[in-house]
Amino acid sequence: MFKKVYTQQYPFEVFPTAPRYHGRHVLNRHPDGLEKCVGCELCAWACPADAIYVEGGDNTDEARFSPGERYGKVYQINYLRCIFCGLCIEACPTRSLTMSNEFELALDNRQDLIYTKEQLMAPLLPGMEAPPHPMRLGEDESAYYTPQPTKGAPQSEANIAGKPIVGNAIEVGGHHA
């Protein structure tokens, strides 16, 4: 209350956002490049603003976009309607949809604020292959959705409450920077 008020000189001075800031959505990939989205449309059902449109498609042996039977053939988010509540993130069963810290979404054309699947997909990192391609992580889709423990620090070191937790930490989404 007794601090001097400072006005940010945006866009000349850009300050980082909070780590858990709800910004632009990202559709994530598996470590081999396949999409995590299975086209279940739960994110669209959970959206209170009706800003998400998903149309699922079926994977074939010749064209595989995700490990499951289906994938998100059409995926659109209308940022004119989105209220950045995060309910779509909570509804996603495969943790495909997450929110980034990107907040600069102002444009002068309303059509450009409807983001398509190509704009929302996470970029391909080194070692990833652009879909469609066969599954590379295992024989079946259980290798994609079963978390594999990594050799990390024991969880008890990271526990804030001070209660010991046995086991090792599981790295979630470690293939993204």
N, C-alpha and C positions, 0 to 999 in steps of 0.2 A: 504494500500500500504506500510505503514511503520511498519507493524507488522512482528514479527519474524515468519518465515514459520515453520509449524509443520507438520510432516509426520505421518499419522496414521499408527500404527503398526498392521494392520489387518492380520490375524484373532486373534491375541493375545489381542488387544484392540478393542472391538466392540462398536461403538457409535450408538445411536438410529437414525433412519431415520426421515425425516420430516413427520408430521402427514398426509399430503396428497400425500405421495410418492406412485407411481404406481408400485406395486410389483405383486406377484402371485395372480391369480384370485381365487375367492371363490364363490361357488353357495350357496346362503342363504336359510334358512328354515323359515317357519311360526312358531309362538310360540307353536303350537301343534306338530311340527315335520314334517308336510307335506312340500314338496319342493315348492319353489316359481317359479321355471322354468316351463313354460307351453309349451316348445318345439316349439316356434314360429319361430325360426331360424333367427330372426332379427339381433342378434349379429354376426352370421356367414356372413350375407349379408353386414353388416357394416364394417367388418374387411378388411382393405386394403391389408393385407399380406396373406389373405386366410388361417389363422392359426386355425380357429375354425370349427369344424364339429359337427352338431347337427342333430339328427334324432328323430322326435317326435313320440310318441305313444299315444294310446287312453286309457283313464281311464275307468274302469268299476266299477260297484258297489262292486264287490268282491275284486278288486285290485285298490285302489285309491292312487296315489302317489302325486297328487297336487289337489288343489280345483277345477280347471277348467275341461274342457273336455279332454284336452291333457296334456302330461308331456314330459320332455326330456328323451326319452328312452336311447339314446346314446348321450354322450356329451364328446368331446375331444378338448383339446387345445394343439397345437404343439408349444412348447416354442423354437424350433429351428427357427420358422418363426415369432413369435410374436414380435412386435416392441414396445409394452407397451404404445400404443397411447391413450387408453381409449375410443375409438369410440364404442367398444362393450358395454361398461358400459352405454354410453349415449343412445344407441339404445334399451336397455332392458326396455320393458314397465312395468314389474312387480318389478323392482329393485332386481331381483334375482342375477344378476352377479355384483359383486363388486371386488375391488382390495385391497389386504392386503398390509402390509408393509414388507412382507417376500421377501428378495432379493437374498438369497443364492440358486441359481438354477443351479449351475455348476455341471455337472456330466460327467463321462467318457464314458457313453453309450448313443448313440443317441436315442435308443428306449425308454429309461427311461425319456426322456424329452417330451414325448407325454403323457400328464396327462389325465386320464380318469375321468368319472363322480364321481367315488368313491373317488378318490384323491382330487377332487375339492370341494366336498360337505362339508359344515360347520358341525362341530361335533354336536352331539345331546347333548343339555344342560339338566340339571335337569328339569323334568316336560314334556319333549318331548318324543314322542313315534316314533319309527322307522316306516317309511311307508313300505308297504301299510296298511292303516287303514282308517276308515270313517272320515269325517270332524267333528271336535270337537268344532270349534269356533262359529258355527252358522248353521242355517238351510240350507242356500245357500251360494254361493261363495262371495256374496257382503260383508259379515262380514270379509272376508280375505283381500279385496282390498279397503275398505272404511276406511280411517284413523280415528281412534277414538281419540279425544282430551284427553290429560291427565291433571291432576291438577299439573301444573308446574308454573314456574315463568312467569309473563306476558312478552309478546314478546318485549314490549317497553324497558325493562331493557337490552335486548341483542342487541338492534338496534344500530349499529355503527354510522349511519348517523344522529341520534338524532331526527328523525321524529317519532312521536308516532304511534305505531301499536296496534290496539285493539285486544283483544282475548288472548288466552293462547297458549303457544308453543305446537307443536305436536311432540311427540317423534317418530322418524323414526328409525326402526331397533333396538329398545331397548332391544331385547332379545339376542343380541350378546355382548360379552365383548369387 
